């Protein structure tokens, strides 16, 4: 089988990645063997293709934290040959060989049946980013958010999570404001459904005032850091922020005042270890509420040979929307 293999030089500590022919017998242990059709490129993939960021423990390694394909063999009664399946998270592509190969062997508990109405290509156009975006939207809804409450802010708007979040929220009837530091992406974000664009510089620095004018009914935040602290002081009474990322840093230079005086909710969104029922709910909502024409507009096609360069590009913030890797090409 063909696979993208990352190898590490033990003397220099450097890594190199390239497509190789690999014996299927080298696949790790698992209940289900999947013929992989598509994968994608996420920020974690960029780390795993490079020096690993501490995510990869054993080399040689096959990255790819997402995969979709067809069950080829199964020791678990929940899946049979021919079933279409999706996998995101569970540290696949990090500790366990992942989706950048024509075959993957994984635990049955890690899989979700492909929802009706989605192809494996569309599932990977969504991928971890889309799954995370939908989890964030569900969290906002579960905490009472409705379209008539006002604008919903999406930070990191041109990235994978941000792009999908905008498309979903706009399709559900919300007025969406997208934050980006790339003004050239205005047309792209408007086409996805953003009603207005907020320059990153407007929210990039904290202010001394713990509370500002109530502006946002909710927020999907992929940035963290000083921007998240600033946004918390602008959220309307009882509003909710779903935190999905830390592109702007892990420290949160905030006060508790927004929580105490406005009842603001700050929810952490983890997509890696989500239980099965949560996963199924999110994927079913993706199939229902993510417009496929908007999803198609986000896609940058690629094959396995393109992945090393794309992994480096995504770490530098140079990838827009969603990369879909055709593993069979």
C-alpha positions in Angstrom: 0.0 0.0 0.0 1.1 3.6 -0.5 1.5 5.8 2.5 3.0 9.1 3.6 5.8 8.0 5.9 7.5 10.5 8.3 11.0 9.4 9.5 13.2 11.0 12.1 17.0 11.2 12.1 18.0 10.2 15.6 21.3 12.0 15.4 20.1 15.4 14.1 16.5 15.2 15.3 15.2 16.3 11.9 12.3 14.7 10.1 11.5 14.0 6.5 8.3 12.9 4.9 7.6 11.2 1.6 5.3 8.7 -0.1 6.5 5.1 0.1 5.2 1.6 -0.6 4.6 -0.1 2.8 3.6 -3.7 3.6 0.1 -3.9 4.9 1.5 -6.2 7.6 3.1 -3.1 9.2 -0.3 -1.7 10.1 -0.9 -1.4 13.9 -3.3 -3.6 15.8 -7.0 -2.9 15.5 -10.5 -4.3 15.0 -11.3 -2.8 11.6 -9.3 -2.4 8.4 -10.4 0.5 6.3 -9.6 1.2 2.7 -9.0 4.9 3.0 -10.5 7.1 0.2 -10.0 10.6 1.6 -8.2 12.4 4.4 -7.5 16.1 5.0 -4.9 18.5 6.4 -5.3 20.0 9.9 -3.0 22.0 12.1 -2.1 18.9 14.0 -1.2 17.2 10.8 1.3 19.9 10.1 2.9 19.3 13.4 3.0 15.5 12.9 4.5 15.9 9.4 7.2 18.1 10.9 8.9 17.7 14.2 5.7 16.4 15.8 5.2 19.1 18.4 5.4 16.3 21.0 2.4 14.5 19.4 4.4 11.7 17.6 6.2 9.2 19.9 7.4 6.5 17.5 8.9 6.6 14.0 8.5 5.8 11.2 5.0 7.2 11.4 1.9 7.7 9.2 0.2 11.0 10.1 -3.4 12.0 9.2 -5.8 12.6 12.1 -8.9 12.2 9.8 -9.9 9.5 7.4 -13.0 8.3 5.5 -13.4 5.2 3.5 -14.8 1.7 3.2 -14.5 -1.1 5.7 -12.4 -3.9 4.2 -12.4 -6.3 7.1 -13.8 -6.2 10.6 -13.6 -8.3 13.8 -16.4 -6.2 15.3 -20.0 -7.0 14.6 -20.9 -3.2 14.4 -19.1 -2.9 11.1 -19.1 -5.1 8.0 -17.1 -5.1 4.8 -18.5 -2.4 2.5 -19.7 -0.1 5.2 -18.7 3.6 4.8 -17.1 5.1 7.9 -15.5 8.3 9.2 -12.8 8.7 11.8 -11.6 11.8 13.6 -9.7 12.2 16.8 -8.7 9.5 19.3 -5.1 10.5 18.7 -5.1 8.6 15.4 -2.4 10.1 13.2 -0.5 11.1 16.4 0.1 8.0 18.6 -1.6 5.6 16.1 -0.9 5.4 12.4 -3.4 7.6 10.6 -5.2 8.4 7.4 -2.3 9.3 5.0 -2.2 5.7 3.7 -4.4 3.5 1.4 -5.2 1.3 4.4 -5.8 2.0 8.1 -6.3 -0.5 10.9 -8.2 1.0 13.9 -10.4 0.3 16.8 -14.1 -0.1 16.0 -14.9 2.3 18.9 -13.1 5.1 17.0 -15.4 4.9 14.0 -18.7 6.6 13.1 -20.9 5.4 10.2 -20.9 7.8 7.3 -24.2 9.8 7.7 -26.8 9.5 5.0 -26.4 12.3 2.5 -22.6 12.6 2.8 -19.9 11.2 0.6 -16.6 10.2 2.0 -15.1 13.3 0.1 -17.6 15.6 1.7 -17.0 14.1 5.1 -13.3 14.9 4.8 -14.0 18.4 3.5 -15.6 18.8 6.9 -13.1 16.6 8.8 -12.0 17.5 12.3 -12.4 21.2 11.6 -16.0 20.8 10.5 -16.7 18.4 13.4 -15.3 20.8 15.8 -17.3 23.7 14.3 -20.5 21.7 14.7 -19.7 20.8 18.3 -19.2 24.5 19.0 -22.6 25.4 17.3 -24.3 22.6 19.3 -22.8 23.9 22.5 -24.0 27.5 21.8 -27.5 26.1 21.0 -27.6 24.0 24.1 -26.9 27.1 26.1 -29.9 28.9 24.6 -28.5 30.7 21.6 -31.2 31.7 19.0 -30.8 33.7 15.7 -33.0 36.5 17.0 -30.5 37.3 19.9 -28.0 39.2 17.7 -24.7 38.7 16.0 -22.5 35.7 16.5 -18.8 36.2 16.2 -16.4 33.7 14.5 -12.7 34.3 15.0 -10.0 32.7 12.8 -12.7 33.0 10.2 -10.8 32.0 7.1 -9.4 28.8 8.7 -11.0 25.4 8.6 -13.1 25.7 11.8 -14.0 29.3 11.1 -15.1 28.7 7.5 -17.4 25.8 8.4 -18.8 27.6 11.5 -19.7 30.6 9.3 -21.4 28.4 6.7 -23.4 26.5 9.4 -24.4 29.5 11.4 -25.5 31.5 8.3 -27.5 28.5 7.1 -29.3 28.3 10.4 -30.3 32.0 10.1 -27.7 33.7 12.3 -26.1 37.0 11.4 -22.4 36.2 11.5 -19.4 38.5 11.9 -16.1 37.0 10.9 -12.7 38.0 12.3 -9.7 37.8 10.0 -6.3 39.3 9.6 -6.4 38.6 5.9 -8.5 41.4 4.3 -8.1 39.7 0.9 -10.4 36.9 2.2 -13.4 39.2 2.5 -15.1 37.9 -0.6 -14.5 34.3 0.4 -16.0 34.9 3.9 -19.0 36.9 2.5 -19.7 34.1 0.1 -19.8 31.6 3.0 -22.4 33.7 4.7 -20.5 36.3 6.9 -22.7 39.5 7.1 -19.7 41.6 8.0 -15.9 41.3 8.5 -14.1 42.4 11.6 -10.4 43.2 11.2 -8.2 41.2 13.5 -6.6 44.4 14.8 -9.9 45.6 16.3 -9.8 42.7 18.8 -6.1 41.9 19.0 -5.3 43.8 22.2 -6.8 43.6 25.7 -8.2 46.8 27.3 -8.2 47.9 30.9 -12.0 47.9 31.1 -13.2 44.4 32.0 -16.6 45.1 30.3 -17.3 46.9 27.0 -20.5 47.4 25.1 -22.6 44.3 24.8 -22.1 43.3 21.1 -22.1 39.5 20.6 -24.8 37.0 21.3 -22.3 34.2 21.0 -18.9 33.4 19.6 -17.0 30.5 18.1 -13.4 31.3 19.0 -10.4 29.6 17.4 -7.8 32.2 18.6 -7.7 32.3 22.3 -5.2 34.5 24.1 -5.7 38.3 24.2 -8.5 38.2 21.6 -10.6 35.8 23.6 -10.1 38.0 26.7 -11.3 41.0 24.8 -14.3 39.2 23.4 -15.5 38.0 26.8 -16.0 41.6 27.8 -18.1 42.3 24.7 -20.5 39.3 25.0 -24.1 40.1 25.8 -25.7 39.2 29.1 -26.0 35.4 29.3 -24.2 34.9 26.1 -21.8 32.0 25.4 -18.3 31.6 23.9 -17.3 28.2 22.5 -13.5 28.0 22.7 -12.0 25.7 20.1 -8.4 26.7 19.5 -5.4 28.7 20.6 -3.9 30.2 17.4 -3.3 33.4 19.3 -1.8 31.8 22.4 -2.7 29.7 25.4 -2.7 32.4 28.1 -6.0 34.1 28.9 -5.3 37.7 30.3 -8.9 38.1 31.5 -10.9 38.9 34.6 -13.9 37.1 36.1 -16.1 40.2 35.8 -17.9 39.1 32.5 -18.8 35.9 34.2 -20.0 37.5 37.4 -21.8 40.6 36.1 -23.1 39.4 32.8 -23.4 35.7 33.3 -21.2 35.0 30.3 -20.5 31.3 29.6 -17.1 30.1 28.4 -17.2 26.5 27.1 -14.3 24.4 26.1 -14.8 22.3 22.9 -12.7 19.1 22.7 -13.2 17.0 19.5 -10.5 14.3 20.2 -12.1 12.2 22.9 -15.8 12.9 22.3 -18.1 9.9 23.2 -19.8 8.1 20.4 -23.3 9.6 20.9 -21.9 13.1 20.7 -20.1 12.3 17.6 -23.1 10.8 15.9 -25.2 13.8 16.8 -22.6 16.2 15.4 -22.1 14.3 12.1 -25.9 14.0 11.6 -26.2 17.7 12.0 -23.3 18.3 9.6 -25.1 16.3 7.0 -28.3 18.3 7.6 -27.1 21.9 8.3 -23.8 22.4 6.4 -24.7 23.5 2.9 -22.8 21.3 0.5 -22.3 24.1 -2.0 -20.6 26.2 0.7 -18.5 23.3 1.7 -17.4 22.7 -1.9 -16.3 26.4 -2.1 -13.9 25.8 0.8 -12.1 22.8 -0.8 -8.5 22.7 -2.0 -7.9 19.3 -3.6 -4.6 17.5 -3.0 -2.9 14.0 -3.1 -0.5 12.4 -0.8 2.6 13.9 -2.5 1.2 17.4 -1.8 0.7 16.9 1.9 4.3 17.7 3.2 4.2 21.2 1.7 0.6 21.7 2.8 1.5 20.7 6.3 4.2 23.4 6.4 1.8 25.9 4.9 -1.0 25.3 7.5 1.5 25.9 10.4 2.2 29.3 8.8 -1.4 30.2 8.5 -1.3 30.1 4.7 -4.1 27.5 4.1 -7.6 28.8 3.5 -10.7 26.6 4.1 -10.3 22.9 3.8 -7.8 20.6 2.1 -9.2 17.3 0.8 -6.5 14.7 0.2 -7.5 12.0 -2.3 -5.5 9.1 -0.9 -6.2 6.9 -3.9 -4.8 9.4 -6.5 
